[in-house]
Amino acid sequence: MDKSAIKTRLLELTRDDYDAAREKYETLVAEARVPGNEPLEHDQQSRAESNGELAAAWDEAMHDDEARLRRINEIDFGAKDEITPGAAVELDGRVLVVCVATPEFEVDGQTVMGISPAAPIFRAMEGLGAGDSFDFNGARHEIIAVH
């Protein structure tokens, strides 16, 4: 399993999220500005205030994406024998990579999903290795491989 390809894809996806959030933020900030020398109608003022509040939410999303990018770059994606941050875990027909939470994505024809070290499933399987089993959400899971 090429974990460098997984890391590269995680970085690409997170950068895409950041870029989309930044674009939305900049658009909303521009729409929140009101001309200082013209009288405003109530709906214009209301729209500007609403856009300002939405821009603040997108600003927070950008900061979250920046934190995710730092986390991806900080984690050791080297070979692992047990489940720790940076491990890629094969189970249930998919690969979970312990790093940051993501939706499912494809890498080299495999379905991969990022999970956070704070995720309950990580806590259930932390420290286990290939061939070990664990219970999570009422189901038994067998770890096929740890990379």
C-alpha positions as CSV (number, residue, x, y, z in Angstrom):
1,M,0.0,0.0,0.0
2,D,1.4,3.4,-1.1
3,K,0.8,5.6,2.0
4,S,2.6,8.5,0.3
5,A,-0.2,8.5,-2.3
6,I,-2.8,8.5,0.5
7,K,-1.0,11.5,2.2
8,T,-0.8,13.3,-1.2
9,R,-4.5,12.7,-1.8
10,L,-5.4,13.9,1.7
11,L,-3.4,17.1,1.2
12,E,-5.1,17.6,-2.2
13,L,-8.6,17.2,-0.8
14,T,-7.9,19.4,2.1
15,R,-6.4,22.1,0.0
16,D,-9.4,21.9,-2.3
17,D,-11.7,22.4,0.7
18,Y,-9.6,25.3,1.9
19,D,-9.6,27.0,-1.6
20,A,-13.4,26.6,-1.8
21,A,-13.9,28.0,1.7
22,R,-11.6,30.9,0.9
23,E,-13.4,31.7,-2.4
24,K,-16.8,31.7,-0.6
25,Y,-15.4,33.8,2.2
26,E,-14.0,36.4,-0.1
27,T,-17.3,36.6,-2.1
28,L,-19.3,37.0,1.1
29,V,-17.0,39.7,2.5
30,A,-17.3,41.6,-0.7
31,E,-21.1,41.3,-0.6
32,A,-21.1,42.4,3.1
33,R,-19.6,45.7,2.3
34,V,-22.0,48.6,2.0
35,P,-21.2,51.9,0.4
36,G,-20.6,54.5,3.0
37,N,-22.0,57.5,1.1
38,E,-25.4,56.1,0.0
39,P,-28.5,55.5,1.9
40,L,-29.4,51.9,2.3
41,E,-32.7,50.2,2.1
42,H,-33.6,47.8,5.0
43,D,-33.2,44.7,2.8
44,Q,-29.8,45.8,1.6
45,Q,-28.6,46.3,5.2
46,S,-30.1,43.0,6.2
47,R,-28.4,41.2,3.3
48,A,-25.0,42.8,4.1
49,E,-25.3,41.8,7.8
50,S,-26.3,38.2,6.8
51,N,-23.3,38.0,4.4
52,G,-21.0,39.2,7.1
53,E,-22.2,36.5,9.5
54,L,-21.8,33.8,6.8
55,A,-18.4,35.1,6.0
56,A,-17.4,34.6,9.6
57,A,-18.5,30.9,9.4
58,W,-16.5,30.4,6.2
59,D,-13.5,32.1,7.9
60,E,-13.8,29.4,10.6
61,A,-14.0,26.7,8.0
62,M,-10.7,28.0,6.4
63,H,-9.0,27.9,9.9
64,D,-10.3,24.3,10.3
65,D,-8.8,23.4,6.9
66,E,-5.5,25.0,7.8
67,A,-5.4,23.0,11.0
68,R,-6.1,19.8,9.1
69,L,-3.3,20.6,6.6
70,R,-0.9,21.1,9.5
71,R,-2.1,17.8,11.1
72,I,-1.6,15.8,7.8
73,N,1.9,17.3,7.5
74,E,2.9,16.5,11.1
75,I,1.7,12.9,11.3
76,D,4.3,10.2,10.6
77,F,2.9,8.1,7.7
78,G,5.7,5.6,8.0
79,A,5.2,1.8,8.2
80,K,3.2,0.7,11.2
81,D,2.7,-2.7,13.0
82,E,-0.1,-1.4,15.2
83,I,-2.9,1.1,14.9
84,T,-1.5,4.5,15.8
85,P,-1.9,7.9,14.2
86,G,-0.5,7.6,10.6
87,A,-1.6,4.0,10.3
88,A,-3.6,2.7,7.3
89,V,-6.0,0.0,8.5
90,E,-7.6,-2.5,6.2
91,L,-11.0,-3.8,7.5
92,D,-14.5,-4.3,6.2
93,G,-13.5,-3.9,2.5
94,R,-12.0,-0.4,3.0
95,V,-9.0,1.4,4.3
96,L,-9.1,3.7,7.3
97,V,-6.2,6.1,7.6
98,V,-5.7,7.6,11.1
99,C,-5.1,11.3,10.5
100,V,-8.0,13.6,10.0
101,A,-11.7,12.9,9.3
102,T,-12.6,12.8,5.6
103,P,-15.4,11.5,3.4
104,E,-14.5,8.4,1.4
105,F,-12.1,8.9,-1.5
106,E,-10.2,6.7,-4.0
107,V,-6.5,6.0,-4.1
108,D,-5.0,3.5,-6.5
109,G,-8.5,1.9,-6.9
110,Q,-9.0,1.5,-3.2
111,T,-11.7,3.2,-1.1
112,V,-10.0,5.1,1.7
113,M,-11.5,7.2,4.5
114,G,-9.7,9.4,7.0
115,I,-10.5,9.2,10.7
116,S,-9.4,11.4,13.5
117,P,-7.4,10.0,16.4
118,A,-10.3,11.4,18.5
119,A,-12.8,9.2,16.7
120,P,-14.5,6.5,18.8
121,I,-13.6,3.8,16.3
122,F,-9.9,4.7,16.6
123,R,-10.1,4.4,20.4
124,A,-11.7,0.9,19.9
125,M,-8.9,-0.3,17.7
126,E,-5.9,1.7,19.0
127,G,-2.8,-0.5,19.5
128,L,-4.2,-3.5,17.7
129,G,-2.5,-5.2,14.8
130,A,-3.3,-7.4,11.8
131,G,-5.4,-10.4,12.8
132,D,-6.9,-8.7,15.9
133,S,-10.6,-8.1,16.2
134,F,-12.6,-5.5,18.1
135,D,-16.2,-4.6,18.7
136,F,-17.6,-1.3,17.6
137,N,-21.3,-0.2,17.3
138,G,-22.6,-3.7,18.0
139,A,-20.5,-5.3,15.3
140,R,-17.3,-7.4,15.3
141,H,-14.5,-6.2,13.0
142,E,-11.4,-8.0,12.0
143,I,-8.2,-6.1,11.1
144,I,-6.9,-7.5,7.9
145,A,-3.7,-5.4,7.7
146,V,-2.0,-2.4,9.3
147,H,0.3,-0.3,7.1
